[in-house]
Amino acid sequence: MKKNYNFSVQLRCPVCGSTDIEITEDKTYGKCNMCNKEFPGGYDELVELNQANIQDEMDAMKVEVKLDAEKYLRESLKKAFKGNKYIKFK
């Protein structure tokens, strides 16, 4: 089973859907380079506006972690009870 699960979500402009967004170094201001929409709240505002995309990625990661955990547990139990004639796994 993996020890680290990393994911990233590319922030999108809520007006035009572009990912070409310029954010200042201190992350307090942002501007879409396609439609010139300004984000005076900066990075935090963009994260708030992209919560649906972030949640979709989180849901996908939960599924991946669950499947990996099930596989790891099944393999561990098979290995632990290998050779036991009374316990069998399908």
C-alpha positions, 0 to 999 in steps of 0.5 A: 500500500502506498504511504503517500497519496498526493494530488493537485487540482488546477485552479480554473477561472469561474468565468471562462474556465481557463487555467491561465491565472496569474497570482501575486507572490504573496497570494493576495491578488489574482487575475485571469489572463484570458478574460481579465477577471480579477480576484481581489481575494487572491489564492483563497478566493480561487480555492473557494470558487473551485471547491467543486473541482477540489471535492471531485479530486478528493472523492477520486482519491478516497476511492483509490485509497480504499481499493489499495487498503482492501488489496493490502489487507487481503494480501496480508491475510492470505500471507498470514493464513497461508498453509492453513487448511481450515481458512481459505480466501476467494 
